[in-house]
Amino acid sequence: SQVLINLLSNAFKFTTCCPVRRIDVSLNLILDPPDTFLRVSVRDTGLGMTIEQQGRLFQRFSQVKTNTRQQYEGSGLGLFLSKSFINMMGGDISVESNPGTG
């Protein structure tokens, strides 16, 4: 639940600048005996990111923009810890984004 809270918190935080704030969440249960997976997707209308920014997103102490820390407080650890936790459970986390479209 902490990972989902972190993803939603980031989506909310980075859509405040946009004239239309929209955050969509989908949960899909995938049964692949003997395994069961939960796919969580969070889509927003936020700032969006370049390919370079996406490559740094899950790194420790990383923040997308240099002025982000001043504008949006945070340590830059949330997504790093989320990825670490998901990987420990045998899962994966990724990002798809385009600048200006979330």
N, CA, C and O atoms as CSV, one atom per row, in Angstrom:
chain,resi,resn,atom,element,x,y,z
A,1,SER,N,N,0.824,-1.196,0.000
A,1,SER,CA,C,0.000,0.000,0.000
A,1,SER,C,C,0.866,1.257,0.000
A,1,SER,O,O,0.454,2.284,-0.540
A,2,GLN,N,N,2.056,1.198,0.595
A,2,GLN,CA,C,2.924,2.372,0.627
A,2,GLN,C,C,3.378,2.767,-0.770
A,2,GLN,O,O,3.505,3.955,-1.070
A,3,VAL,N,N,3.622,1.783,-1.624
A,3,VAL,CA,C,4.035,2.076,-2.994
A,3,VAL,C,C,2.914,2.800,-3.733
A,3,VAL,O,O,3.163,3.788,-4.425
A,4,LEU,N,N,1.696,2.320,-3.592
A,4,LEU,CA,C,0.558,2.970,-4.251
A,4,LEU,C,C,0.365,4.390,-3.726
A,4,LEU,O,O,0.095,5.308,-4.500
A,5,ILE,N,N,0.501,4.568,-2.432
A,5,ILE,CA,C,0.394,5.915,-1.843
A,5,ILE,C,C,1.472,6.828,-2.429
A,5,ILE,O,O,1.200,7.986,-2.748
A,6,ASN,N,N,2.682,6.314,-2.569
A,6,ASN,CA,C,3.776,7.102,-3.122
A,6,ASN,C,C,3.498,7.487,-4.579
A,6,ASN,O,O,3.716,8.635,-4.965
A,7,LEU,N,N,3.020,6.539,-5.386
A,7,LEU,CA,C,2.716,6.822,-6.786
A,7,LEU,C,C,1.611,7.870,-6.916
A,7,LEU,O,O,1.707,8.787,-7.732
A,8,LEU,N,N,0.573,7.727,-6.113
A,8,LEU,CA,C,-0.530,8.692,-6.163
A,8,LEU,C,C,-0.105,10.059,-5.660
A,8,LEU,O,O,-0.515,11.084,-6.204
A,9,SER,N,N,0.711,10.070,-4.627
A,9,SER,CA,C,1.215,11.336,-4.093
A,9,SER,C,C,2.026,12.084,-5.144
A,9,SER,O,O,1.864,13.294,-5.309
A,10,ASN,N,N,2.893,11.375,-5.852
A,10,ASN,CA,C,3.690,12.004,-6.908
A,10,ASN,C,C,2.796,12.492,-8.040
A,10,ASN,O,O,2.990,13.595,-8.550
A,11,ALA,N,N,1.828,11.691,-8.433
A,11,ALA,CA,C,0.920,12.108,-9.508
A,11,ALA,C,C,0.180,13.379,-9.107
A,11,ALA,O,O,0.055,14.308,-9.905
A,12,PHE,N,N,-0.299,13.418,-7.897
A,12,PHE,CA,C,-1.029,14.602,-7.419
A,12,PHE,C,C,-0.113,15.820,-7.355
A,12,PHE,O,O,-0.485,16.917,-7.771
A,13,LYS,N,N,1.083,15.608,-6.831
A,13,LYS,CA,C,2.041,16.706,-6.647
A,13,LYS,C,C,2.423,17.348,-7.986
A,13,LYS,O,O,2.564,18.568,-8.076
A,14,PHE,N,N,2.588,16.526,-9.015
A,14,PHE,CA,C,3.083,17.050,-10.284
A,14,PHE,C,C,1.977,17.370,-11.287
A,14,PHE,O,O,2.266,17.633,-12.455
A,15,THR,N,N,0.729,17.352,-10.859
A,15,THR,CA,C,-0.349,17.822,-11.731
A,15,THR,C,C,-0.895,19.158,-11.262
A,15,THR,O,O,-1.799,19.702,-11.897
A,16,THR,N,N,-0.375,19.705,-10.171
A,16,THR,CA,C,-0.883,20.972,-9.655
A,16,THR,C,C,-0.621,22.130,-10.596
A,16,THR,O,O,-1.322,23.140,-10.538
A,17,CYS,N,N,0.374,22.006,-11.465
A,17,CYS,CA,C,0.738,23.092,-12.372
A,17,CYS,C,C,-0.149,23.134,-13.607
A,17,CYS,O,O,-0.105,24.099,-14.369
A,18,CYS,N,N,-0.942,22.112,-13.807
A,18,CYS,CA,C,-1.667,21.953,-15.059
A,18,CYS,C,C,-3.087,22.489,-14.956
A,18,CYS,O,O,-3.716,22.378,-13.904
A,19,PRO,N,N,-3.604,23.074,-16.049
A,19,PRO,CA,C,-4.967,23.609,-16.014
A,19,PRO,C,C,-6.019,22.517,-15.794
A,19,PRO,O,O,-7.045,22.758,-15.159
A,20,VAL,N,N,-5.759,21.319,-16.322
A,20,VAL,CA,C,-6.668,20.188,-16.115
A,20,VAL,C,C,-5.914,19.138,-15.321
A,20,VAL,O,O,-4.918,18.587,-15.790
A,21,ARG,N,N,-6.396,18.865,-14.112
A,21,ARG,CA,C,-5.751,17.862,-13.261
A,21,ARG,C,C,-6.560,16.576,-13.352
A,21,ARG,O,O,-7.730,16.527,-12.970
A,22,ARG,N,N,-5.911,15.538,-13.867
A,22,ARG,CA,C,-6.580,14.246,-13.973
A,22,ARG,C,C,-5.595,13.154,-13.591
A,22,ARG,O,O,-4.468,13.112,-14.084
A,23,ILE,N,N,-6.034,12.281,-12.713
A,23,ILE,CA,C,-5.236,11.134,-12.293
A,23,ILE,C,C,-6.120,9.904,-12.412
A,23,ILE,O,O,-7.172,9.829,-11.778
A,24,ASP,N,N,-5.701,8.949,-13.216
A,24,ASP,CA,C,-6.427,7.691,-13.394
A,24,ASP,C,C,-5.608,6.562,-12.797
A,24,ASP,O,O,-4.394,6.488,-12.993
A,25,VAL,N,N,-6.277,5.690,-12.074
A,25,VAL,CA,C,-5.629,4.528,-11.468
A,25,VAL,C,C,-6.356,3.289,-11.952
A,25,VAL,O,O,-7.585,3.236,-11.933
A,26,SER,N,N,-5.595,2.289,-12.387
A,26,SER,CA,C,-6.215,1.011,-12.747
A,26,SER,C,C,-5.457,-0.114,-12.050
A,26,SER,O,O,-4.234,-0.077,-11.919
A,27,LEU,N,N,-6.203,-1.095,-11.615
A,27,LEU,CA,C,-5.652,-2.283,-10.965
A,27,LEU,C,C,-6.100,-3.498,-11.760
A,27,LEU,O,O,-7.294,-3.670,-12.009
A,28,ASN,N,N,-5.161,-4.339,-12.158
A,28,ASN,CA,C,-5.476,-5.552,-12.904
A,28,ASN,C,C,-4.852,-6.744,-12.200
A,28,ASN,O,O,-3.644,-6.775,-11.966
A,29,LEU,N,N,-5.671,-7.711,-11.867
A,29,LEU,CA,C,-5.196,-8.948,-11.259
A,29,LEU,C,C,-4.886,-9.928,-12.382
A,29,LEU,O,O,-5.746,-10.232,-13.209
A,30,ILE,N,N,-3.650,-10.418,-12.404
A,30,ILE,CA,C,-3.199,-11.326,-13.460
A,30,ILE,C,C,-2.919,-12.678,-12.836
A,30,ILE,O,O,-2.007,-12.825,-12.022
A,31,LEU,N,N,-3.709,-13.661,-13.224
A,31,LEU,CA,C,-3.544,-15.019,-12.717
A,31,LEU,C,C,-2.749,-15.825,-13.731
A,31,LEU,O,O,-3.192,-16.042,-14.859
A,32,ASP,N,N,-1.575,-16.263,-13.316
A,32,ASP,CA,C,-0.686,-17.057,-14.157
A,32,ASP,C,C,-0.142,-18.183,-13.291
A,32,ASP,O,O,1.015,-18.147,-12.873
A,33,PRO,N,N,-0.998,-19.209,-13.015
A,33,PRO,CA,C,-0.634,-20.249,-12.059
A,33,PRO,C,C,0.777,-20.766,-12.277
A,33,PRO,O,O,1.167,-21.034,-13.414
A,34,PRO,N,N,1.536,-20.908,-11.224
A,34,PRO,CA,C,1.159,-20.770,-9.818
A,34,PRO,C,C,1.293,-19.345,-9.288
A,34,PRO,O,O,1.168,-19.126,-8.083
A,35,ASP,N,N,1.545,-18.375,-10.164
A,35,ASP,CA,C,1.771,-17.004,-9.709
A,35,ASP,C,C,0.530,-16.136,-9.904
A,35,ASP,O,O,-0.314,-16.400,-10.760
A,36,THR,N,N,0.451,-15.111,-9.096
A,36,THR,CA,C,-0.580,-14.091,-9.218
A,36,THR,C,C,0.111,-12.735,-9.149
A,36,THR,O,O,0.931,-12.482,-8.267
A,37,PHE,N,N,-0.233,-11.875,-10.091
A,37,PHE,CA,C,0.381,-10.557,-10.155
A,37,PHE,C,C,-0.692,-9.484,-10.077
A,37,PHE,O,O,-1.832,-9.691,-10.494
A,38,LEU,N,N,-0.311,-8.342,-9.538
A,38,LEU,CA,C,-1.181,-7.180,-9.523
A,38,LEU,C,C,-0.491,-6.093,-10.329
A,38,LEU,O,O,0.592,-5.631,-9.970
A,39,ARG,N,N,-1.128,-5.687,-11.425
A,39,ARG,CA,C,-0.584,-4.601,-12.235
A,39,ARG,C,C,-1.304,-3.322,-11.849
A,39,ARG,O,O,-2.529,-3.231,-11.927
A,40,VAL,N,N,-0.522,-2.336,-11.430
A,40,VAL,CA,C,-1.057,-1.044,-11.015
A,40,VAL,C,C,-0.573,-0.006,-12.020
A,40,VAL,O,O,0.625,0.093,-12.288
A,41,SER,N,N,-1.492,0.757,-12.569
A,41,SER,CA,C,-1.144,1.834,-13.493
A,41,SER,C,C,-1.672,3.146,-12.946
A,41,SER,O,O,-2.828,3.247,-12.536
A,42,VAL,N,N,-0.809,4.143,-12.945
A,42,VAL,CA,C,-1.204,5.487,-12.533
A,42,VAL,C,C,-0.895,6.399,-13.712
A,42,VAL,O,O,0.249,6.490,-14.157
A,43,ARG,N,N,-1.906,7.059,-14.202
A,43,ARG,CA,C,-1.754,7.971,-15.348
A,43,ARG,C,C,-2.208,9.356,-14.917
A,43,ARG,O,O,-3.247,9.509,-14.274
A,44,ASP,N,N,-1.421,10.366,-15.278
A,44,ASP,CA,C,-1.801,11.729,-14.883
A,44,ASP,C,C,-1.583,12.702,-16.026
A,44,ASP,O,O,-1.001,12.361,-17.055
A,45,THR,N,N,-2.057,13.906,-15.825
A,45,THR,CA,C,-1.916,14.971,-16.819
A,45,THR,C,C,-0.848,15.968,-16.371
A,45,THR,O,O,-0.974,17.171,-16.597
A,46,GLY,N,N,0.182,15.464,-15.747
A,46,GLY,CA,C,1.218,16.315,-15.156
A,46,GLY,C,C,2.227,16.843,-16.143
A,46,GLY,O,O,1.963,16.941,-17.342
A,47,LEU,N,N,3.394,17.184,-15.617
A,47,LEU,CA,C,4.452,17.834,-16.383
A,47,LEU,C,C,5.015,16.974,-17.499
A,47,LEU,O,O,5.421,17.497,-18.537
A,48,GLY,N,N,5.045,15.675,-17.304
A,48,GLY,CA,C,5.691,14.788,-18.256
A,48,GLY,C,C,7.203,14.822,-18.084
A,48,GLY,O,O,7.742,15.691,-17.398
A,49,MET,N,N,7.887,13.862,-18.717
A,49,MET,CA,C,9.340,13.753,-18.566
A,49,MET,C,C,9.982,13.376,-19.886
A,49,MET,O,O,9.374,12.707,-20.721
A,50,THR,N,N,11.214,13.814,-20.060
A,50,THR,CA,C,12.010,13.399,-21.209
A,50,THR,C,C,12.529,11.982,-20.963
A,50,THR,O,O,12.432,11.465,-19.850
A,51,ILE,N,N,13.075,11.365,-21.995
A,51,ILE,CA,C,13.687,10.034,-21.857
A,51,ILE,C,C,14.815,10.075,-20.836
A,51,ILE,O,O,14.955,9.155,-20.030
A,52,GLU,N,N,15.623,11.135,-20.863
A,52,GLU,CA,C,16.731,11.275,-19.912
A,52,GLU,C,C,16.212,11.339,-18.476
A,52,GLU,O,O,16.761,10.684,-17.590
A,53,GLN,N,N,15.173,12.114,-18.244
A,53,GLN,CA,C,14.601,12.229,-16.901
A,53,GLN,C,C,14.011,10.896,-16.447
A,53,GLN,O,O,14.135,10.530,-15.279
A,54,GLN,N,N,13.376,10.177,-17.356
A,54,GLN,CA,C,12.820,8.874,-17.012
A,54,GLN,C,C,13.910,7.902,-16.582
A,54,GLN,O,O,13.694,7.074,-15.697
A,55,GLY,N,N,15.081,8.001,-17.207
A,55,GLY,CA,C,16.204,7.128,-16.860
A,55,GLY,C,C,16.727,7.357,-15.449
A,55,GLY,O,O,17.313,6.453,-14.854
A,56,ARG,N,N,16.525,8.544,-14.911
A,56,ARG,CA,C,16.993,8.863,-13.552
A,56,ARG,C,C,15.904,8.702,-12.497
A,56,ARG,O,O,16.188,8.797,-11.303
A,57,LEU,N,N,14.685,8.464,-12.909
A,57,LEU,CA,C,13.542,8.539,-12.005
A,57,LEU,C,C,13.639,7.632,-10.780
A,57,LEU,O,O,13.259,8.040,-9.682
A,58,PHE,N,N,14.134,6.427,-10.950
A,58,PHE,CA,C,14.155,5.461,-9.848
A,58,PHE,C,C,15.516,5.393,-9.149
A,58,PHE,O,O,15.771,4.462,-8.385
A,59,GLN,N,N,16.382,6.364,-9.403
A,59,GLN,CA,C,17.685,6.403,-8.745
A,59,GLN,C,C,17.583,7.114,-7.400
A,59,GLN,O,O,16.758,8.007,-7.209
A,60,ARG,N,N,18.429,6.701,-6.488
A,60,ARG,CA,C,18.464,7.285,-5.145
A,60,ARG,C,C,18.786,8.780,-5.206
A,60,ARG,O,O,19.692,9.200,-5.926
A,61,PHE,N,N,18.045,9.567,-4.452
A,61,PHE,CA,C,18.198,11.024,-4.329
A,61,PHE,C,C,18.010,11.764,-5.659
A,61,PHE,O,O,18.493,12.884,-5.830
A,62,SER,N,N,17.316,11.135,-6.580
A,62,SER,CA,C,17.096,11.753,-7.882
A,62,SER,C,C,15.773,12.502,-7.896
A,62,SER,O,O,14.762,12.035,-7.370
A,63,GLN,N,N,15.809,13.662,-8.503
A,63,GLN,CA,C,14.587,14.427,-8.739
A,63,GLN,C,C,14.603,14.880,-10.184
A,63,GLN,O,O,15.664,15.165,-10.741
A,64,VAL,N,N,13.445,14.945,-10.785
A,64,VAL,CA,C,13.354,15.159,-12.217
A,64,VAL,C,C,13.958,16.478,-12.668
A,64,VAL,O,O,14.711,16.492,-13.642
A,65,LYS,N,N,13.669,17.560,-12.018
A,65,LYS,CA,C,14.175,18.872,-12.450
A,65,LYS,C,C,15.056,19.463,-11.356
A,65,LYS,O,O,14.880,19.155,-10.178
A,66,THR,N,N,15.989,20.298,-11.739
A,66,THR,CA,C,16.902,20.875,-10.753
A,66,THR,C,C,16.160,21.772,-9.770
A,66,THR,O,O,16.546,21.847,-8.603
A,67,ASN,N,N,15.115,22.446,-10.207
A,67,ASN,CA,C,14.375,23.324,-9.295
A,67,ASN,C,C,13.216,22.604,-8.611
A,67,ASN,O,O,12.459,23.221,-7.861
A,68,THR,N,N,13.072,21.294,-8.866
A,68,THR,CA,C,11.959,20.529,-8.293
A,68,THR,C,C,12.025,20.501,-6.771
A,68,THR,O,O,10.995,20.616,-6.106
A,69,ARG,N,N,13.211,20.353,-6.216
A,69,ARG,CA,C,13.337,20.246,-4.768
A,69,ARG,C,C,12.792,21.493,-4.077
A,69,ARG,O,O,12.171,21.399,-3.018
A,70,GLN,N,N,13.023,22.649,-4.673
A,70,GLN,CA,C,12.534,23.882,-4.075
A,70,GLN,C,C,11.023,24.005,-4.244
A,70,GLN,O,O,10.324,24.446,-3.332
A,71,GLN,N,N,10.525,23.614,-5.410
A,71,GLN,CA,C,9.103,23.760,-5.689
A,71,GLN,C,C,8.287,22.639,-5.046
A,71,GLN,O,O,7.204,22.886,-4.515
A,72,TYR,N,N,8.795,21.422,-5.091
A,72,TYR,CA,C,8.101,20.249,-4.554
A,72,TYR,C,C,9.035,19.567,-3.571
A,72,TYR,O,O,9.986,18.902,-3.980
A,73,GLU,N,N,8.780,19.720,-2.309
A,73,GLU,CA,C,9.682,19.146,-1.311
A,73,GLU,C,C,9.694,17.631,-1.391
A,73,GLU,O,O,8.686,17.003,-1.714
A,74,GLY,N,N,10.825,17.065,-1.098
A,74,GLY,CA,C,10.991,15.628,-1.081
A,74,GLY,C,C,12.469,15.293,-1.061
A,74,GLY,O,O,13.314,16.123,-1.398
A,75,SER,N,N,12.765,14.078,-0.667
A,75,SER,CA,C,14.160,13.649,-0.536
A,75,SER,C,C,14.696,13.017,-1.812
A,75,SER,O,O,15.908,12.869,-1.963
A,76,GLY,N,N,13.818,12.645,-2.725
A,76,GLY,CA,C,14.271,11.919,-3.904
A,76,GLY,C,C,14.468,10.443,-3.623
A,76,GLY,O,O,15.150,9.756,-4.383
A,77,LEU,N,N,13.882,9.945,-2.544
A,77,LEU,CA,C,14.012,8.529,-2.189
A,77,LEU,C,C,12.745,7.714,-2.430
A,77,LEU,O,O,12.815,6.487,-2.502
A,78,GLY,N,N,11.607,8.355,-2.556
A,78,GLY,CA,C,10.338,7.640,-2.615
A,78,GLY,C,C,10.254,6.600,-3.712
A,78,GLY,O,O,9.915,5.448,-3.444
A,79,LEU,N,N,10.557,6.986,-4.943
A,79,LEU,CA,C,10.462,6.040,-6.049
A,79,LEU,C,C,11.599,5.027,-6.026
A,79,LEU,O,O,11.420,3.889,-6.460
A,80,PHE,N,N,12.762,5.425,-5.528
A,80,PHE,CA,C,13.865,4.474,-5.362
A,80,PHE,C,C,13.457,3.362,-4.384
A,80,PHE,O,O,13.648,2.179,-4.666
A,81,LEU,N,N,12.899,3.751,-3.246
A,81,LEU,CA,C,12.468,2.763,-2.249
A,81,LEU,C,C,11.306,1.925,-2.772
A,81,LEU,O,O,11.242,0.724,-2.509
A,82,SER,N,N,10.390,2.542,-3.507
A,82,SER,CA,C,9.275,1.793,-4.091
A,82,SER,C,C,9.798,0.728,-5.045
A,82,SER,O,O,9.362,-0.423,-5.000
A,83,LYS,N,N,10.730,1.112,-5.905
A,83,LYS,CA,C,11.306,0.147,-6.851
A,83,LYS,C,C,12.033,-0.975,-6.109
A,83,LYS,O,O,11.895,-2.143,-6.473
A,84,SER,N,N,12.798,-0.637,-5.082
A,84,SER,CA,C,13.517,-1.647,-4.308
A,84,SER,C,C,12.549,-2.637,-3.673
A,84,SER,O,O,12.775,-3.847,-3.713
A,85,PHE,N,N,11.477,-2.126,-3.091
A,85,PHE,CA,C,10.491,-2.984,-2.437
A,85,PHE,C,C,9.798,-3.893,-3.457
A,85,PHE,O,O,9.628,-5.087,-3.213
A,86,ILE,N,N,9.405,-3.335,-4.579
A,86,ILE,CA,C,8.739,-4.119,-5.615
A,86,ILE,C,C,9.679,-5.195,-6.159
A,86,ILE,O,O,9.256,-6.329,-6.384
A,87,ASN,N,N,10.948,-4.848,-6.372
A,87,ASN,CA,C,11.921,-5.828,-6.855
A,87,ASN,C,C,12.139,-6.958,-5.852
A,87,ASN,O,O,12.311,-8.110,-6.250
A,88,MET,N,N,12.132,-6.640,-4.554
A,88,MET,CA,C,12.290,-7.678,-3.521
A,88,MET,C,C,11.146,-8.684,-3.572
A,88,MET,O,O,11.325,-9.850,-3.219
A,89,MET,N,N,9.968,-8.234,-4.012
A,89,MET,CA,C,8.816,-9.132,-4.105
A,89,MET,C,C,8.737,-9.825,-5.466
A,89,MET,O,O,7.768,-10.528,-5.753
A,90,GLY,N,N,9.758,-9.626,-6.300
A,90,GLY,CA,C,9.782,-10.277,-7.602
A,90,GLY,C,C,9.034,-9.511,-8.676
A,90,GLY,O,O,8.760,-10.057,-9.745
A,91,GLY,N,N,8.702,-8.266,-8.416
A,91,GLY,CA,C,7.962,-7.469,-9.379
A,91,GLY,C,C,8.843,-6.465,-10.090
A,91,GLY,O,O,10.068,-6.497,-9.972
A,92,ASP,N,N,8.210,-5.577,-10.826
A,92,ASP,CA,C,8.930,-4.557,-11.567
A,92,ASP,C,C,8.096,-3.285,-11.594
A,92,ASP,O,O,6.877,-3.326,-11.430
A,93,ILE,N,N,8.755,-2.166,-11.799
A,93,ILE,CA,C,8.089,-0.878,-11.914
A,93,ILE,C,C,8.761,-0.130,-13.055
A,93,ILE,O,O,9.978,-0.207,-13.226
A,94,SER,N,N,7.971,0.589,-13.829
A,94,SER,CA,C,8.519,1.329,-14.960
A,94,SER,C,C,7.724,2.611,-15.156
A,94,SER,O,O,6.725,2.849,-14.478
A,95,VAL,N,N,8.180,3.427,-16.089
A,95,VAL,CA,C,7.516,4.687,-16.373
A,95,VAL,C,C,7.409,4.879,-17.880
A,95,VAL,O,O,8.310,4.502,-18.628
A,96,GLU,N,N,6.316,5.462,-18.312
A,96,GLU,CA,C,6.126,5.907,-19.690
A,96,GLU,C,C,5.636,7.335,-19.610
A,96,GLU,O,O,4.672,7.621,-18.901
A,97,SER,N,N,6.286,8.237,-20.326
A,97,SER,CA,C,5.914,9.639,-20.217
A,97,SER,C,C,6.369,10.411,-21.443
A,97,SER,O,O,7.297,10.006,-22.144
A,98,ASN,N,N,5.703,11.522,-21.688
A,98,ASN,CA,C,6.102,12.461,-22.721
A,98,ASN,C,C,6.054,13.859,-22.123
A,98,ASN,O,O,5.123,14.185,-21.386
A,99,PRO,N,N,7.047,14.690,-22.432
A,99,PRO,CA,C,7.047,16.049,-21.873
A,99,PRO,C,C,5.752,16.794,-22.188
A,99,PRO,O,O,5.286,16.817,-23.327
A,100,GLY,N,N,5.192,17.396,-21.157
A,100,GLY,CA,C,3.998,18.202,-21.309
A,100,GLY,C,C,2.684,17.444,-21.313
A,100,GLY,O,O,1.619,18.059,-21.359
A,101,THR,N,N,2.739,16.118,-21.265
A,101,THR,CA,C,1.487,15.343,-21.327
A,101,THR,C,C,1.327,14.363,-20.178
A,101,THR,O,O,0.360,13.602,-20.160
A,102,GLY,N,N,2.229,14.358,-19.236
A,102,GLY,CA,C,2.095,13.448,-18.102
A,102,GLY,C,C,2.733,12.109,-18.330
A,102,GLY,O,O,2.692,11.248,-17.452
